[in-house]
């Protein structure tokens, strides 16, 4: 199992976290998604994860990755 992490913008509530979890869970290979509402940190676990594809899914849901 591999882990991919993101720091994303616009995470403000449990509903935001639910949206992120649902959007990412629909992606191939995703087994688990954890969202920290306070920090905007998202951790995705699974197999064969494609970081760029996950980042695009987050962006399309309204939660773009924060610049480093």
PDB file of N, CA, C and O in Angstrom, chain B, residues numbered from 101:
ATOM      1  N   UNK B 101       0.858  -1.178   0.000  1.00  0.00           N
ATOM      2  CA  UNK B 101       0.000   0.000   0.000  1.00  0.00           C
ATOM      3  C   UNK B 101       0.896   1.230   0.000  1.00  0.00           C
ATOM      4  O   UNK B 101       1.913   1.266   0.692  1.00  0.00           O
ATOM      5  N   UNK B 102       0.516   2.230  -0.774  1.00  0.00           N
ATOM      6  CA  UNK B 102       1.264   3.478  -0.823  1.00  0.00           C
ATOM      7  C   UNK B 102       0.400   4.620  -0.294  1.00  0.00           C
ATOM      8  O   UNK B 102      -0.822   4.502  -0.201  1.00  0.00           O
ATOM      9  N   UNK B 103       1.052   5.717   0.049  1.00  0.00           N
ATOM     10  CA  UNK B 103       0.361   6.885   0.585  1.00  0.00           C
ATOM     11  C   UNK B 103       0.751   8.116  -0.221  1.00  0.00           C
ATOM     12  O   UNK B 103       1.927   8.326  -0.522  1.00  0.00           O
ATOM     13  N   UNK B 104      -0.239   8.927  -0.566  1.00  0.00           N
ATOM     14  CA  UNK B 104      -0.029  10.199  -1.246  1.00  0.00           C
ATOM     15  C   UNK B 104      -0.684  11.268  -0.384  1.00  0.00           C
ATOM     16  O   UNK B 104      -1.824  11.112   0.055  1.00  0.00           O
ATOM     17  N   UNK B 105       0.047  12.362  -0.144  1.00  0.00           N
ATOM     18  CA  UNK B 105      -0.463  13.433   0.720  1.00  0.00           C
ATOM     19  C   UNK B 105      -0.622  14.735  -0.054  1.00  0.00           C
ATOM     20  O   UNK B 105       0.126  15.020  -0.990  1.00  0.00           O
ATOM     21  N   UNK B 106      -1.606  15.510   0.356  1.00  0.00           N
ATOM     22  CA  UNK B 106      -1.888  16.810  -0.239  1.00  0.00           C
ATOM     23  C   UNK B 106      -2.207  17.805   0.871  1.00  0.00           C
ATOM     24  O   UNK B 106      -2.732  17.426   1.918  1.00  0.00           O
ATOM     25  N   UNK B 107      -1.892  19.067   0.642  1.00  0.00           N
ATOM     26  CA  UNK B 107      -2.395  20.167   1.462  1.00  0.00           C
ATOM     27  C   UNK B 107      -3.300  20.957   0.535  1.00  0.00           C
ATOM     28  O   UNK B 107      -2.846  21.519  -0.461  1.00  0.00           O
ATOM     29  N   UNK B 108      -4.589  20.996   0.869  1.00  0.00           N
ATOM     30  CA  UNK B 108      -5.557  21.597  -0.035  1.00  0.00           C
ATOM     31  C   UNK B 108      -6.233  22.815   0.588  1.00  0.00           C
ATOM     32  O   UNK B 108      -6.271  22.982   1.807  1.00  0.00           O
ATOM     33  N   UNK B 109      -6.764  23.657  -0.296  1.00  0.00           N
ATOM     34  CA  UNK B 109      -7.463  24.875   0.120  1.00  0.00           C
ATOM     35  C   UNK B 109      -8.955  24.603   0.257  1.00  0.00           C
ATOM     36  O   UNK B 109      -9.476  23.625  -0.278  1.00  0.00           O
ATOM     37  N   UNK B 110      -9.623  25.474   0.974  1.00  0.00           N
ATOM     38  CA  UNK B 110     -11.093  25.527   1.063  1.00  0.00           C
ATOM     39  C   UNK B 110     -11.739  24.472   1.948  1.00  0.00           C
ATOM     40  O   UNK B 110     -12.959  24.315   1.903  1.00  0.00           O
ATOM     41  N   UNK B 111     -10.972  23.744   2.751  1.00  0.00           N
ATOM     42  CA  UNK B 111     -11.564  22.745   3.650  1.00  0.00           C
ATOM     43  C   UNK B 111     -12.019  23.479   4.906  1.00  0.00           C
ATOM     44  O   UNK B 111     -11.196  23.980   5.672  1.00  0.00           O
ATOM     45  N   UNK B 112     -13.345  23.541   5.115  1.00  0.00           N
ATOM     46  CA  UNK B 112     -13.872  24.339   6.211  1.00  0.00           C
ATOM     47  C   UNK B 112     -14.776  23.577   7.176  1.00  0.00           C
ATOM     48  O   UNK B 112     -15.042  24.042   8.284  1.00  0.00           O
ATOM     49  N   UNK B 113     -15.252  22.391   6.746  1.00  0.00           N
ATOM     50  CA  UNK B 113     -16.222  21.700   7.590  1.00  0.00           C
ATOM     51  C   UNK B 113     -16.256  20.206   7.280  1.00  0.00           C
ATOM     52  O   UNK B 113     -15.557  19.720   6.391  1.00  0.00           O
ATOM     53  N   UNK B 114     -17.075  19.501   8.026  1.00  0.00           N
ATOM     54  CA  UNK B 114     -17.236  18.078   7.812  1.00  0.00           C
ATOM     55  C   UNK B 114     -17.806  17.751   6.438  1.00  0.00           C
ATOM     56  O   UNK B 114     -17.476  16.720   5.851  1.00  0.00           O
ATOM     57  N   UNK B 115     -18.652  18.619   5.935  1.00  0.00           N
ATOM     58  CA  UNK B 115     -19.213  18.414   4.600  1.00  0.00           C
ATOM     59  C   UNK B 115     -18.127  18.471   3.532  1.00  0.00           C
ATOM     60  O   UNK B 115     -18.138  17.701   2.571  1.00  0.00           O
ATOM     61  N   UNK B 116     -17.184  19.401   3.720  1.00  0.00           N
ATOM     62  CA  UNK B 116     -16.041  19.493   2.800  1.00  0.00           C
ATOM     63  C   UNK B 116     -15.249  18.194   2.837  1.00  0.00           C
ATOM     64  O   UNK B 116     -14.886  17.649   1.795  1.00  0.00           O
ATOM     65  N   UNK B 117     -14.986  17.707   4.031  1.00  0.00           N
ATOM     66  CA  UNK B 117     -14.227  16.466   4.192  1.00  0.00           C
ATOM     67  C   UNK B 117     -14.970  15.295   3.550  1.00  0.00           C
ATOM     68  O   UNK B 117     -14.347  14.446   2.913  1.00  0.00           O
ATOM     69  N   UNK B 118     -16.279  15.241   3.708  1.00  0.00           N
ATOM     70  CA  UNK B 118     -17.076  14.171   3.097  1.00  0.00           C
ATOM     71  C   UNK B 118     -16.993  14.228   1.573  1.00  0.00           C
ATOM     72  O   UNK B 118     -16.874  13.197   0.912  1.00  0.00           O
ATOM     73  N   UNK B 119     -17.056  15.439   1.022  1.00  0.00           N
ATOM     74  CA  UNK B 119     -16.955  15.610  -0.429  1.00  0.00           C
ATOM     75  C   UNK B 119     -15.603  15.124  -0.932  1.00  0.00           C
ATOM     76  O   UNK B 119     -15.527  14.421  -1.940  1.00  0.00           O
ATOM     77  N   UNK B 120     -14.546  15.494  -0.236  1.00  0.00           N
ATOM     78  CA  UNK B 120     -13.195  15.070  -0.618  1.00  0.00           C
ATOM     79  C   UNK B 120     -13.078  13.555  -0.553  1.00  0.00           C
ATOM     80  O   UNK B 120     -12.567  12.930  -1.481  1.00  0.00           O
ATOM     81  N   UNK B 121     -13.546  12.966   0.530  1.00  0.00           N
ATOM     82  CA  UNK B 121     -13.475  11.510   0.677  1.00  0.00           C
ATOM     83  C   UNK B 121     -14.240  10.810  -0.447  1.00  0.00           C
ATOM     84  O   UNK B 121     -13.740   9.849  -1.032  1.00  0.00           O
ATOM     85  N   UNK B 122     -15.428  11.278  -0.747  1.00  0.00           N
ATOM     86  CA  UNK B 122     -16.248  10.660  -1.797  1.00  0.00           C
ATOM     87  C   UNK B 122     -15.593  10.788  -3.164  1.00  0.00           C
ATOM     88  O   UNK B 122     -15.549   9.827  -3.933  1.00  0.00           O
ATOM     89  N   UNK B 123     -15.087  11.970  -3.461  1.00  0.00           N
ATOM     90  CA  UNK B 123     -14.464  12.217  -4.763  1.00  0.00           C
ATOM     91  C   UNK B 123     -13.228  11.339  -4.951  1.00  0.00           C
ATOM     92  O   UNK B 123     -13.050  10.734  -6.009  1.00  0.00           O
ATOM     93  N   UNK B 124     -12.384  11.268  -3.938  1.00  0.00           N
ATOM     94  CA  UNK B 124     -11.162  10.483  -4.062  1.00  0.00           C
ATOM     95  C   UNK B 124     -11.413   8.985  -3.988  1.00  0.00           C
ATOM     96  O   UNK B 124     -10.714   8.208  -4.639  1.00  0.00           O
ATOM     97  N   UNK B 125     -12.396   8.573  -3.206  1.00  0.00           N
ATOM     98  CA  UNK B 125     -12.720   7.150  -3.092  1.00  0.00           C
ATOM     99  C   UNK B 125     -13.168   6.564  -4.432  1.00  0.00           C
ATOM    100  O   UNK B 125     -13.049   5.359  -4.655  1.00  0.00           O
ATOM    101  N   UNK B 126     -13.678   7.407  -5.317  1.00  0.00           N
ATOM    102  CA  UNK B 126     -14.136   6.955  -6.628  1.00  0.00           C
ATOM    103  C   UNK B 126     -12.976   6.716  -7.597  1.00  0.00           C
ATOM    104  O   UNK B 126     -13.173   6.136  -8.665  1.00  0.00           O
ATOM    105  N   UNK B 127     -11.778   7.154  -7.236  1.00  0.00           N
ATOM    106  CA  UNK B 127     -10.607   6.986  -8.102  1.00  0.00           C
ATOM    107  C   UNK B 127     -10.040   5.574  -7.973  1.00  0.00           C
ATOM    108  O   UNK B 127     -10.110   4.959  -6.909  1.00  0.00           O
ATOM    109  N   UNK B 128      -9.486   5.077  -9.057  1.00  0.00           N
ATOM    110  CA  UNK B 128      -8.912   3.728  -9.090  1.00  0.00           C
ATOM    111  C   UNK B 128      -7.792   3.567  -8.071  1.00  0.00           C
ATOM    112  O   UNK B 128      -6.926   4.431  -7.942  1.00  0.00           O
ATOM    113  N   UNK B 129      -7.819   2.455  -7.352  1.00  0.00           N
ATOM    114  CA  UNK B 129      -6.752   2.105  -6.434  1.00  0.00           C
ATOM    115  C   UNK B 129      -6.856   2.689  -5.045  1.00  0.00           C
ATOM    116  O   UNK B 129      -6.083   2.306  -4.167  1.00  0.00           O
ATOM    117  N   UNK B 130      -7.792   3.609  -4.810  1.00  0.00           N
ATOM    118  CA  UNK B 130      -7.906   4.261  -3.507  1.00  0.00           C
ATOM    119  C   UNK B 130      -8.598   3.333  -2.514  1.00  0.00           C
ATOM    120  O   UNK B 130      -9.698   2.838  -2.762  1.00  0.00           O
ATOM    121  N   UNK B 131      -7.927   3.108  -1.382  1.00  0.00           N
ATOM    122  CA  UNK B 131      -8.471   2.244  -0.340  1.00  0.00           C
ATOM    123  C   UNK B 131      -8.974   3.040   0.859  1.00  0.00           C
ATOM    124  O   UNK B 131      -9.938   2.642   1.511  1.00  0.00           O
ATOM    125  N   UNK B 132      -8.318   4.169   1.151  1.00  0.00           N
ATOM    126  CA  UNK B 132      -8.670   4.966   2.333  1.00  0.00           C
ATOM    127  C   UNK B 132      -8.288   6.423   2.095  1.00  0.00           C
ATOM    128  O   UNK B 132      -7.256   6.719   1.494  1.00  0.00           O
ATOM    129  N   UNK B 133      -9.149   7.336   2.584  1.00  0.00           N
ATOM    130  CA  UNK B 133      -8.881   8.770   2.497  1.00  0.00           C
ATOM    131  C   UNK B 133      -9.088   9.368   3.877  1.00  0.00           C
ATOM    132  O   UNK B 133     -10.131   9.164   4.497  1.00  0.00           O
ATOM    133  N   UNK B 134      -8.086  10.111   4.363  1.00  0.00           N
ATOM    134  CA  UNK B 134      -8.193  10.820   5.642  1.00  0.00           C
ATOM    135  C   UNK B 134      -8.075  12.312   5.378  1.00  0.00           C
ATOM    136  O   UNK B 134      -7.216  12.749   4.612  1.00  0.00           O
ATOM    137  N   UNK B 135      -8.950  13.096   6.020  1.00  0.00           N
ATOM    138  CA  UNK B 135      -8.951  14.546   5.835  1.00  0.00           C
ATOM    139  C   UNK B 135      -8.884  15.225   7.199  1.00  0.00           C
ATOM    140  O   UNK B 135      -9.692  14.937   8.082  1.00  0.00           O
ATOM    141  N   UNK B 136      -7.924  16.121   7.365  1.00  0.00           N
ATOM    142  CA  UNK B 136      -7.822  16.934   8.580  1.00  0.00           C
ATOM    143  C   UNK B 136      -8.420  18.298   8.262  1.00  0.00           C
ATOM    144  O   UNK B 136      -7.833  19.087   7.522  1.00  0.00           O
ATOM    145  N   UNK B 137      -9.586  18.566   8.824  1.00  0.00           N
ATOM    146  CA  UNK B 137     -10.313  19.804   8.533  1.00  0.00           C
ATOM    147  C   UNK B 137      -9.519  21.036   8.971  1.00  0.00           C
ATOM    148  O   UNK B 137      -9.517  22.047   8.269  1.00  0.00           O
ATOM    149  N   UNK B 138      -8.858  20.966  10.100  1.00  0.00           N
ATOM    150  CA  UNK B 138      -8.128  22.124  10.635  1.00  0.00           C
ATOM    151  C   UNK B 138      -6.959  22.549   9.752  1.00  0.00           C
ATOM    152  O   UNK B 138      -6.707  23.743   9.585  1.00  0.00           O
ATOM    153  N   UNK B 139      -6.247  21.579   9.189  1.00  0.00           N
ATOM    154  CA  UNK B 139      -5.036  21.898   8.424  1.00  0.00           C
ATOM    155  C   UNK B 139      -5.218  21.799   6.919  1.00  0.00           C
ATOM    156  O   UNK B 139      -4.398  22.326   6.167  1.00  0.00           O
ATOM    157  N   UNK B 140      -6.266  21.141   6.464  1.00  0.00           N
ATOM    158  CA  UNK B 140      -6.460  20.925   5.040  1.00  0.00           C
ATOM    159  C   UNK B 140      -5.582  19.815   4.483  1.00  0.00           C
ATOM    160  O   UNK B 140      -5.409  19.693   3.270  1.00  0.00           O
ATOM    161  N   UNK B 141      -5.033  19.009   5.378  1.00  0.00           N
ATOM    162  CA  UNK B 141      -4.170  17.907   4.958  1.00  0.00           C
ATOM    163  C   UNK B 141      -5.023  16.707   4.563  1.00  0.00           C
ATOM    164  O   UNK B 141      -5.914  16.289   5.303  1.00  0.00           O
ATOM    165  N   UNK B 142      -4.736  16.166   3.392  1.00  0.00           N
ATOM    166  CA  UNK B 142      -5.456  15.000   2.875  1.00  0.00           C
ATOM    167  C   UNK B 142      -4.439  13.901   2.631  1.00  0.00           C
ATOM    168  O   UNK B 142      -3.406  14.130   2.001  1.00  0.00           O
ATOM    169  N   UNK B 143      -4.731  12.715   3.126  1.00  0.00           N
ATOM    170  CA  UNK B 143      -3.849  11.569   2.942  1.00  0.00           C
ATOM    171  C   UNK B 143      -4.646  10.459   2.265  1.00  0.00           C
ATOM    172  O   UNK B 143      -5.717  10.072   2.734  1.00  0.00           O
ATOM    173  N   UNK B 144      -4.116   9.961   1.169  1.00  0.00           N
ATOM    174  CA  UNK B 144      -4.779   8.928   0.387  1.00  0.00           C
ATOM    175  C   UNK B 144      -3.923   7.671   0.425  1.00  0.00           C
ATOM    176  O   UNK B 144      -2.719   7.727   0.172  1.00  0.00           O
ATOM    177  N   UNK B 145      -4.540   6.541   0.738  1.00  0.00           N
ATOM    178  CA  UNK B 145      -3.817   5.272   0.754  1.00  0.00           C
ATOM    179  C   UNK B 145      -4.443   4.336  -0.264  1.00  0.00           C
ATOM    180  O   UNK B 145      -5.656   4.339  -0.475  1.00  0.00           O
ATOM    181  N   UNK B 146      -3.594   3.537  -0.887  1.00  0.00           N
ATOM    182  CA  UNK B 146      -4.081   2.584  -1.860  1.00  0.00           C
ATOM    183  C   UNK B 146      -2.942   1.978  -2.645  1.00  0.00           C
ATOM    184  O   UNK B 146      -1.790   1.997  -2.210  1.00  0.00           O
ATOM    185  N   UNK B 147      -3.270   1.438  -3.806  1.00  0.00           N
ATOM    186  CA  UNK B 147      -2.275   0.796  -4.662  1.00  0.00           C
ATOM    187  C   UNK B 147      -2.372   1.381  -6.066  1.00  0.00           C
ATOM    188  O   UNK B 147      -3.468   1.592  -6.586  1.00  0.00           O
ATOM    189  N   UNK B 148      -1.223   1.641  -6.671  1.00  0.00           N
ATOM    190  CA  UNK B 148      -1.200   2.180  -8.027  1.00  0.00           C
ATOM    191  C   UNK B 148      -1.763   3.582  -8.129  1.00  0.00           C
ATOM    192  O   UNK B 148      -2.350   3.942  -9.149  1.00  0.00           O
ATOM    193  N   UNK B 149      -1.590   4.375  -7.087  1.00  0.00           N
ATOM    194  CA  UNK B 149      -2.141   5.732  -7.068  1.00  0.00           C
ATOM    195  C   UNK B 149      -1.389   6.638  -8.036  1.00  0.00           C
ATOM    196  O   UNK B 149      -0.165   6.565  -8.151  1.00  0.00           O
ATOM    197  N   UNK B 150      -2.129   7.481  -8.721  1.00  0.00           N
ATOM    198  CA  UNK B 150      -1.540   8.452  -9.640  1.00  0.00           C
ATOM    199  C   UNK B 150      -1.760   9.839  -9.043  1.00  0.00           C
ATOM    200  O   UNK B 150      -2.876  10.359  -9.040  1.00  0.00           O
ATOM    201  N   UNK B 151      -0.671  10.433  -8.537  1.00  0.00           N
ATOM    202  CA  UNK B 151      -0.763  11.704  -7.825  1.00  0.00           C
ATOM    203  C   UNK B 151      -1.446  12.783  -8.661  1.00  0.00           C
ATOM    204  O   UNK B 151      -2.317  13.494  -8.159  1.00  0.00           O
ATOM    205  N   UNK B 152      -1.063  12.911  -9.922  1.00  0.00           N
ATOM    206  CA  UNK B 152      -1.630  13.956 -10.782  1.00  0.00           C
ATOM    207  C   UNK B 152      -3.137  13.770 -10.960  1.00  0.00           C
ATOM    208  O   UNK B 152      -3.893  14.741 -10.973  1.00  0.00           O
ATOM    209  N   UNK B 153      -3.556  12.534 -11.094  1.00  0.00           N
ATOM    210  CA  UNK B 153      -4.988  12.252 -11.258  1.00  0.00           C
ATOM    211  C   UNK B 153      -5.759  12.598  -9.980  1.00  0.00           C
ATOM    212  O   UNK B 153      -6.852  13.161 -10.043  1.00  0.00           O
ATOM    213  N   UNK B 154      -5.187  12.259  -8.826  1.00  0.00           N
ATOM    214  CA  UNK B 154      -5.832  12.589  -7.558  1.00  0.00           C
ATOM    215  C   UNK B 154      -5.901  14.102  -7.359  1.00  0.00           C
ATOM    216  O   UNK B 154      -6.915  14.624  -6.896  1.00  0.00           O
ATOM    217  N   UNK B 155      -4.820  14.806  -7.708  1.00  0.00           N
ATOM    218  CA  UNK B 155      -4.804  16.270  -7.583  1.00  0.00           C
ATOM    219  C   UNK B 155      -5.871  16.892  -8.472  1.00  0.00           C
ATOM    220  O   UNK B 155      -6.526  17.855  -8.073  1.00  0.00           O
ATOM    221  N   UNK B 156      -6.052  16.348  -9.680  1.00  0.00           N
ATOM    222  CA  UNK B 156      -7.078  16.864 -10.579  1.00  0.00           C
ATOM    223  C   UNK B 156      -8.475  16.610 -10.018  1.00  0.00           C
ATOM    224  O   UNK B 156      -9.358  17.458 -10.146  1.00  0.00           O
ATOM    225  N   UNK B 157      -8.679  15.457  -9.402  1.00  0.00           N
ATOM    226  CA  UNK B 157      -9.974  15.148  -8.801  1.00  0.00           C
ATOM    227  C   UNK B 157     -10.278  16.124  -7.665  1.00  0.00           C
ATOM    228  O   UNK B 157     -11.407  16.596  -7.531  1.00  0.00           O
ATOM    229  N   UNK B 158      -9.272  16.422  -6.852  1.00  0.00           N
ATOM    230  CA  UNK B 158      -9.450  17.400  -5.778  1.00  0.00           C
ATOM    231  C   UNK B 158      -9.799  18.775  -6.354  1.00  0.00           C
ATOM    232  O   UNK B 158     -10.722  19.438  -5.881  1.00  0.00           O
ATOM    233  N   UNK B 159      -9.064  19.186  -7.360  1.00  0.00           N
ATOM    234  CA  UNK B 159      -9.283  20.499  -7.978  1.00  0.00           C
ATOM    235  C   UNK B 159     -10.690  20.598  -8.558  1.00  0.00           C
ATOM    236  O   UNK B 159     -11.370  21.610  -8.385  1.00  0.00           O
ATOM    237  N   UNK B 160     -11.123  19.546  -9.247  1.00  0.00           N
ATOM    238  CA  UNK B 160     -12.453  19.571  -9.865  1.00  0.00           C
ATOM    239  C   UNK B 160     -13.573  19.599  -8.833  1.00  0.00           C
ATOM    240  O   UNK B 160     -14.685  20.042  -9.120  1.00  0.00           O
ATOM    241  N   UNK B 161     -13.266  19.120  -7.623  1.00  0.00           N
ATOM    242  CA  UNK B 161     -14.258  19.151  -6.538  1.00  0.00           C
ATOM    243  C   UNK B 161     -14.237  20.482  -5.789  1.00  0.00           C
ATOM    244  O   UNK B 161     -15.053  20.700  -4.894  1.00  0.00           O
ATOM    245  N   UNK B 162     -13.303  21.379  -6.152  1.00  0.00           N
ATOM    246  CA  UNK B 162     -13.223  22.690  -5.494  1.00  0.00           C
ATOM    247  C   UNK B 162     -12.201  22.779  -4.382  1.00  0.00           C
ATOM    248  O   UNK B 162     -12.220  23.718  -3.587  1.00  0.00           O
ATOM    249  N   UNK B 163     -11.300  21.795  -4.321  1.00  0.00           N
ATOM    250  CA  UNK B 163     -10.286  21.759  -3.270  1.00  0.00           C
ATOM    251  C   UNK B 163      -8.899  21.634  -3.895  1.00  0.00           C
ATOM    252  O   UNK B 163      -8.271  20.578  -3.821  1.00  0.00           O
ATOM    253  N   UNK B 164      -8.421  22.729  -4.518  1.00  0.00           N
ATOM    254  CA  UNK B 164      -7.120  22.669  -5.190  1.00  0.00           C
ATOM    255  C   UNK B 164      -5.971  22.532  -4.188  1.00  0.00           C
ATOM    256  O   UNK B 164      -6.056  22.960  -3.037  1.00  0.00           O
ATOM    257  N   UNK B 165      -4.910  21.923  -4.676  1.00  0.00           N
ATOM    258  CA  UNK B 165      -3.713  21.766  -3.851  1.00  0.00           C
ATOM    259  C   UNK B 165      -3.099  23.148  -3.603  1.00  0.00           C
ATOM    260  O   UNK B 165      -2.999  23.968  -4.517  1.00  0.00           O
ATOM    261  N   UNK B 166      -2.694  23.390  -2.363  1.00  0.00           N
ATOM    262  CA  UNK B 166      -2.050  24.664  -2.030  1.00  0.00           C
ATOM    263  C   UNK B 166      -0.630  24.657  -2.581  1.00  0.00           C
ATOM    264  O   UNK B 166       0.032  23.619  -2.590  1.00  0.00           O
ATOM    265  N   UNK B 167      -0.158  25.824  -3.045  1.00  0.00           N
ATOM    266  CA  UNK B 167       1.232  25.905  -3.501  1.00  0.00           C
ATOM    267  C   UNK B 167       2.186  25.597  -2.352  1.00  0.00           C
ATOM    268  O   UNK B 167       1.907  25.916  -1.196  1.00  0.00           O
ATOM    269  N   UNK B 168       3.302  24.982  -2.680  1.00  0.00           N
ATOM    270  CA  UNK B 168       4.277  24.598  -1.644  1.00  0.00           C
ATOM    271  C   UNK B 168       4.939  25.778  -0.981  1.00  0.00           C
ATOM    272  O   UNK B 168       5.776  25.599  -0.096  1.00  0.00           O
TER     273      UNK B 168
END
